[in-house]
Amino acid sequence: MQNVTPVAIAALVVELAPAVAFGCAADRIARSLARWPAAVRVSFPALFVVPYGMVSLSQHIFQWTWFGLYALLPVAIAWLLIRAAVADPEQQGDWRDWFILLVLGLAVDLRWFDSAWPNGLRALNELVLVDAGLYGFLGIRRLSGTGFDFHFKWSDWRTGLRELVFFAPIVLVLGLVLGFIHPHGNRPGVGGALLRWVGIFFFTAVPEELYFRAWLQNLLERRVGRGAALVIASVLFGLSHFNKRAAHFNWRYVLLATIAGIFYGRAWREKRRVPASTITHASVDWIWGLWF
């Protein structure tokens, strides 16, 4: 794997630590942060720049511009969400919430910051943004009803796999008709297949479900209701795939991803659990990657 060095692995561990901490103890972290002085709470996430510094210095591509951006962006998010918490204590959705979601979404989808990282390590950029969002929305804003919780329940598996069963026939038929998927023979080993599912779960499905369901759909429900929120979040999820696997607007991917978003959103909203929708999402991507 290109540019995967011990320093890069260490940077990955540093980036995963905040996500794991919030996934295991978000409420306790938020309560602890609430006791800090406001200036400390706002400035603390500047430390999220550390992984960029580690990787860029080791790869000899360090730039002060990127260093400043990765130090200041999480601080700006924290400051805006402190203001949002004051202006919108009922958590109906403040303009600052929507602005931050827009910036984070465009930064990932349009790959604004990818050039800061070596080839093969650009996923580290997304993890920095995930950490900044988690700190802001869960630690500072204390957004309720996200369901970002790594304490798995049997109901997560039941709901997630049920939505997979509902969605699979639709995507198979429509994908074949549209020429988007192409079956191929692949017989991976059990261990390799399992590791692949785990990798997709944590590095693809969790960030996307956190953004589109725990934050976006969650906030939209408070403004437009459950049904409209599900549709809007799913359409935006579909549109976020417009430039995937193609040099032009990939309408087939957008259509199928929009339909997938309906089922992911249904899985999340049943008990407001990110693990449930992530199980559906990871399983769909895993099956597609292995056999289509």
C-alpha positions in Angstrom: 0.0 0.0 0.0 1.5 3.3 -1.2 3.0 5.6 1.5 1.8 3.5 4.4 4.7 4.0 6.8 4.9 3.6 10.6 4.4 7.3 10.9 1.2 7.1 8.8 -0.1 4.3 10.9 0.6 6.3 14.1 -1.2 9.2 12.5 -4.2 7.0 11.8 -4.2 5.8 15.4 -4.2 9.5 16.6 -7.1 10.3 14.3 -9.1 7.3 15.3 -8.8 8.0 19.1 -11.4 10.9 19.2 -13.9 8.9 17.1 -13.6 5.9 19.3 -13.8 8.1 22.4 -17.0 9.8 21.2 -18.4 6.4 20.0 -17.9 5.0 23.5 -18.5 7.9 25.8 -19.9 10.9 24.0 -22.1 12.1 26.9 -19.3 11.9 29.5 -17.0 13.8 27.1 -19.6 16.5 26.5 -20.1 16.9 30.3 -16.4 17.2 30.9 -16.0 19.7 28.1 -18.8 21.8 29.5 -16.7 22.4 32.6 -13.8 23.9 30.6 -13.5 27.6 30.1 -15.0 28.6 26.7 -11.6 29.7 25.3 -10.1 26.3 26.1 -13.1 24.4 24.6 -12.8 26.4 21.4 -9.0 26.2 21.0 -8.5 22.6 22.0 -9.4 21.0 18.6 -6.5 22.8 17.1 -4.7 19.7 18.2 -6.4 17.8 15.3 -3.6 19.3 13.1 -1.1 16.8 14.7 -1.7 13.9 12.2 -1.2 16.3 9.2 2.1 17.5 10.8 3.3 13.9 11.4 2.6 12.7 7.9 3.6 15.8 6.0 6.9 16.2 7.8 7.8 12.5 7.4 6.9 12.7 3.7 8.7 16.1 3.2 5.5 17.8 1.9 4.7 20.1 4.8 3.1 23.4 4.0 2.2 26.1 6.5 -1.0 26.8 4.6 -2.3 23.3 5.1 -1.1 23.3 8.7 -3.0 26.5 9.4 -6.1 25.2 7.8 -6.2 22.0 9.8 -5.5 23.9 13.0 -8.0 26.6 12.4 -10.9 24.8 10.8 -11.8 22.7 13.9 -11.5 25.8 16.0 -13.9 27.7 13.7 -16.3 24.8 13.9 -16.2 24.7 17.7 -16.7 28.5 17.9 -19.6 28.5 15.5 -21.3 25.6 17.3 -20.9 27.3 20.7 -22.8 30.2 19.2 -25.4 27.9 17.7 -26.0 26.2 21.1 -26.7 29.7 22.6 -28.9 30.8 19.6 -30.8 27.5 19.2 -31.0 25.7 22.6 -34.0 23.7 21.3 -31.7 22.3 18.5 -34.1 23.0 15.7 -31.2 23.7 13.4 -29.3 27.0 13.3 -27.8 28.5 10.2 -24.4 27.7 11.7 -25.2 24.0 11.8 -26.2 24.0 8.1 -23.1 26.1 7.1 -20.7 23.7 8.8 -22.4 20.7 7.2 -22.2 22.4 3.8 -18.4 23.1 4.2 -17.6 19.6 5.5 -19.7 17.9 2.8 -18.2 19.9 -0.1 -14.7 19.6 1.3 -15.0 15.8 1.1 -17.0 15.4 -2.0 -15.0 17.9 -4.1 -11.7 16.8 -2.6 -10.7 20.3 -1.6 -8.0 19.2 0.8 -6.8 15.9 -0.8 -3.7 17.5 -2.3 -2.4 18.1 1.3 -1.8 14.4 1.7 0.4 11.8 -0.1 -1.1 9.4 -2.5 -2.7 6.5 -0.7 -3.2 8.5 2.5 -5.9 10.9 1.5 -8.5 9.1 3.7 -6.6 10.6 6.6 -8.1 14.0 5.5 -11.6 12.7 5.9 -10.8 11.4 9.4 -9.6 14.8 10.5 -12.9 16.3 9.3 -14.8 13.6 11.1 -13.0 14.4 14.3 -13.7 18.1 13.9 -17.4 17.4 13.3 -17.6 15.0 16.3 -16.0 17.4 18.6 -18.2 20.2 17.4 -21.6 18.5 17.1 -21.3 16.0 20.0 -18.8 17.7 22.3 -19.8 21.3 22.0 -23.3 21.5 20.4 -24.3 18.3 22.3 -26.7 17.4 19.4 -29.3 15.0 20.6 -30.6 11.9 18.9 -27.5 11.2 16.7 -27.2 7.5 17.8 -23.4 7.6 17.3 -22.7 4.8 19.7 -20.3 1.9 19.4 -22.0 -0.2 22.0 -23.6 -2.6 19.6 -27.1 -4.1 20.2 -28.8 -7.1 18.7 -31.4 -4.7 17.4 -28.7 -2.9 15.3 -28.0 -6.2 13.5 -31.6 -7.1 13.1 -32.6 -3.7 11.7 -29.4 -3.3 9.5 -29.7 -6.7 8.0 -33.5 -6.4 7.4 -32.9 -3.2 5.4 -30.2 -5.0 3.4 -32.7 -7.8 2.5 -35.2 -5.2 1.5 -32.8 -3.2 -0.6 -30.8 -6.0 -2.2 -33.4 -7.2 -4.8 -34.0 -3.6 -5.9 -30.3 -2.7 -6.4 -29.6 -6.0 -8.1 -32.4 -5.7 -10.7 -32.0 -2.0 -11.3 -28.2 -2.2 -11.3 -28.2 -4.9 -13.9 -30.8 -3.2 -16.1 -28.8 0.0 -16.0 -25.6 -1.7 -16.7 -24.1 -0.3 -13.5 -23.1 -3.6 -11.9 -21.5 -6.6 -13.5 -21.4 -9.9 -11.7 -18.0 -11.6 -11.6 -16.7 -14.7 -9.9 -14.7 -14.0 -6.7 -14.1 -16.5 -3.9 -12.2 -14.6 -1.2 -11.0 -16.4 1.9 -13.2 -16.0 5.0 -10.6 -14.0 6.9 -9.9 -11.6 4.0 -13.6 -11.1 3.4 -14.3 -10.4 7.1 -11.4 -7.9 7.3 -12.7 -6.2 4.2 -16.2 -5.8 5.7 -14.7 -4.3 8.9 -12.6 -1.9 6.9 -15.6 -0.7 4.9 -17.7 -0.5 8.1 -15.3 1.9 9.9 -13.6 3.8 7.1 -16.4 4.3 4.6 -19.8 3.6 6.2 -19.3 5.1 9.6 -18.2 8.6 8.3 -21.0 8.7 5.7 -23.7 7.5 8.1 -22.5 9.9 10.7 -22.8 12.8 8.3 -25.9 12.0 6.4 -28.0 10.3 9.1 -26.7 11.4 12.6 -26.2 15.0 11.6 -28.1 15.9 8.4 -31.2 13.7 8.6 -31.4 14.3 12.3 -31.5 18.1 12.0 -33.8 18.0 8.9 -36.4 16.0 10.9 -36.7 18.9 13.3 -37.5 21.2 10.4 -39.5 19.3 7.8 -40.6 16.0 9.5 -39.4 12.4 9.3 -40.6 11.6 5.8 -39.3 14.7 4.0 -36.0 14.5 6.0 -35.5 10.9 4.8 -36.1 11.9 1.2 -33.9 15.0 1.3 -31.0 13.3 3.1 -31.2 10.4 0.6 -31.2 12.7 -2.4 -28.2 14.6 -1.1 -26.5 11.3 -0.3 -27.1 10.2 -3.9 -25.8 13.5 -5.3 -22.6 13.2 -3.2 -21.7 10.2 -5.5 -22.0 12.2 -8.7 -18.2 12.1 -9.3 -17.5 8.6 -8.1 -16.1 6.0 -10.6 -16.5 8.4 -13.5 -15.0 11.6 -15.0 -18.5 13.0 -15.7 -21.8 13.2 -13.8 -22.5 9.5 -12.9 -26.3 9.6 -12.9 -26.6 5.8 -12.5 -24.5 5.9 -9.3 -26.5 8.9 -8.1 -29.8 7.1 -8.7 -28.8 3.9 -6.9 -27.1 5.8 -4.1 -30.3 7.8 -3.5 -32.4 4.6 -3.3 -29.8 3.1 -1.0 -30.0 6.2 1.2 -33.7 5.6 1.7 -32.9 2.2 3.3 -29.9 3.5 5.2 -32.0 6.3 6.6 -34.8 3.9 7.5 -32.3 1.7 9.4 -31.0 4.8 11.3 -34.3 6.3 12.2 -36.0 3.2 13.5 -34.1 3.6 16.8 -31.9 6.5 15.9 -28.8 4.3 15.8 -25.8 4.8 13.5 -24.6 1.2 14.0 -27.8 -0.1 12.4 -27.6 2.1 9.2 -23.8 1.4 9.1 -24.4 -2.3 9.0 -26.7 -2.0 6.0 -24.3 0.4 4.3 -21.2 -1.6 4.9 -22.9 -4.8 3.8 -24.1 -3.3 0.5 -20.6 -2.0 -0.3 -19.0 -5.3 0.8 -21.3 -7.4 -1.5 -20.8 -5.0 -4.4 -17.0 -5.0 -4.0 -16.8 -8.8 -3.8 -19.1 -9.9 -6.5 -20.0 -6.9 -8.6 
